[in-house]
Amino acid sequence: MTVLDSYAVIAYLRGERAAPEVRALLDAGDAGLTAVGVAEVLDHLIRLVGADEEDATLDLAQLGLLDGIVIDSAVGASAGRLRARRYHRTRCAVSMADCIAAQVAQVQADSLATSDPALLDLCHAEGIATVVLPESDGSRWTPPT
């Protein structure tokens, strides 16, 4: 399974450059969003984009993502330790939701699909497999040398 970060789903729903690659992951039937990611996508769509609550929820349901990957206490604790270890305000500004998605990918030996450079840096440093998606401007993250 490929774990999608929230941006990947938002980029798909908004028709951004990552949309075709996210669609391919969804079509393969092997992609999921964490429960925290579901909350983050709904918050973004409703609060920032102005989507109707029911429409935003229906969008996620139609993608098969509304029933997010459940986060247990062990994954939550691991994600907290991961963020504490890697977060830096300017060099690695990853959210807790990002760290939860990364931890789920690591625990399940899966990959994480994202275009977030800070999250990709974290995954690279932690040895977490990734699917690198294009950013809104079309650029792609490359591993540090």
C-alpha positions in Angstrom: 0.0 0.0 0.0 1.1 3.5 -0.7 0.2 6.0 2.1 -0.9 9.3 0.7 -0.1 12.5 2.5 -2.8 15.1 2.7 -1.3 17.3 0.0 -1.4 14.4 -2.5 -5.1 14.1 -2.0 -5.7 17.9 -2.1 -3.6 18.2 -5.2 -5.7 15.5 -6.9 -9.0 17.1 -5.9 -7.8 20.5 -7.1 -6.4 19.2 -10.4 -2.8 20.2 -9.7 0.3 18.7 -11.3 0.4 15.7 -9.0 -3.2 14.7 -9.9 -2.4 12.2 -12.7 0.1 10.4 -10.5 -2.2 10.3 -7.5 -5.0 9.1 -9.8 -2.8 6.2 -10.9 -2.1 5.3 -7.3 -5.9 5.4 -6.5 -6.7 3.4 -9.6 -4.3 0.7 -8.6 -6.4 0.3 -5.5 -3.4 0.2 -3.3 -3.4 3.7 -1.7 -4.7 5.0 1.6 -4.9 8.0 3.8 -4.5 8.0 7.5 -7.4 9.0 9.8 -5.5 12.1 10.7 -5.0 12.8 6.9 -8.7 12.5 6.4 -9.2 15.2 9.1 -6.5 17.4 7.5 -8.0 17.1 4.0 -11.5 17.9 5.2 -10.2 20.9 7.2 -8.4 22.2 4.2 -11.2 21.8 1.8 -13.9 23.2 4.1 -12.0 26.0 5.9 -9.5 27.1 3.2 -11.1 26.2 -0.1 -14.7 26.9 1.0 -16.1 23.5 0.0 -19.4 22.4 1.5 -18.9 19.9 4.3 -21.1 17.2 2.7 -19.4 17.7 -0.7 -15.9 17.5 0.8 -16.9 14.3 2.7 -18.5 12.8 -0.4 -15.3 13.6 -2.4 -13.2 11.5 0.0 -15.8 8.7 0.1 -15.9 8.5 -3.7 -12.1 8.1 -3.7 -12.4 5.3 -1.1 -10.4 7.3 1.4 -13.0 8.3 4.0 -12.3 5.3 6.2 -8.7 6.3 6.9 -6.0 4.1 8.1 -6.5 3.7 11.9 -3.7 5.0 14.1 -3.0 3.1 17.2 -1.2 4.3 20.3 2.1 2.6 19.3 2.1 4.4 15.9 1.1 7.7 17.6 3.9 7.4 20.1 6.4 6.6 17.3 5.2 9.5 15.3 5.7 11.8 18.2 9.2 10.6 18.8 9.9 11.0 15.0 8.7 14.6 15.0 10.7 15.4 18.2 13.8 13.9 16.6 13.5 15.5 13.1 11.4 18.7 13.4 13.1 22.1 13.0 11.2 25.3 12.4 13.3 26.3 9.3 15.1 23.2 8.2 12.4 20.5 8.6 9.0 22.0 9.3 7.0 18.8 9.3 3.6 18.6 10.8 2.4 15.9 13.2 0.1 14.6 10.5 3.1 14.3 8.2 5.0 12.3 10.8 2.0 10.0 11.4 1.8 9.3 7.7 5.6 8.6 7.5 5.4 6.4 10.6 2.5 4.4 9.1 4.4 3.9 5.9 7.5 2.8 7.9 5.6 0.4 10.2 3.7 -1.2 7.3 6.8 -1.4 5.1 5.0 0.8 2.6 5.9 3.9 0.7 4.6 7.5 1.3 3.5 9.6 -1.6 4.1 13.3 -1.2 5.7 16.4 -2.8 6.5 18.0 0.5 10.3 18.6 0.5 10.5 18.7 4.3 8.6 15.4 4.6 10.7 13.9 1.8 13.9 14.9 3.6 12.6 13.3 6.8 11.7 10.1 4.9 15.1 10.0 3.2 16.9 10.4 6.6 14.8 7.7 8.2 15.0 5.3 5.3 11.2 5.4 4.6 10.3 4.6 1.0 8.7 7.4 -1.0 6.8 8.2 -4.2 8.0 11.7 -5.1 5.1 13.7 -6.5 5.5 17.0 -8.4 5.0 20.2 -6.5 2.4 22.8 -7.7 5.1 24.4 -9.9 6.0 21.1 -11.5 9.4 20.7 -9.8 10.4 17.5 -8.0 12.3 16.9 -4.8 15.7 15.3 -5.2 17.6 13.6 -2.4 20.3 15.7 -0.7 23.9 14.7 -1.5 
